[in-house]
């Protein structure tokens, strides 16, 4: 077993860096259920195994596969989007990949098709 840190990039400040995490093994059995704190969580997993990580928060979902080797930290990126139902606009807030800082004028607005 290896203790690792899962860091989630793109959680945003609106959810106070909180996400619900479920980790599955190769047979789709739940290995761990946890929450993030300050966009990260610490888990103990078997080395040299493939896992599926599902993370959900208020406005976004993430599902990625990770292979546990000798790394101590694994980074998982949310493609964060918000839907404003009144205006039918989808807004993407862009952040720097390495520092998780907002990009100046890094907002993309798309009009939702009817």
Secondary structure, DSSP 8 states (H G I E B T S, - for coil): -EEEEEEEE---TTTTT--EEEEE-TTS-EEEEEE-BTTEEEEEE-TTEEEEEEEE-SS-EEEEEEEESS-SEEEEE---EEEETTTTEEEEEEE-TTT--EEEEEEEEEE---
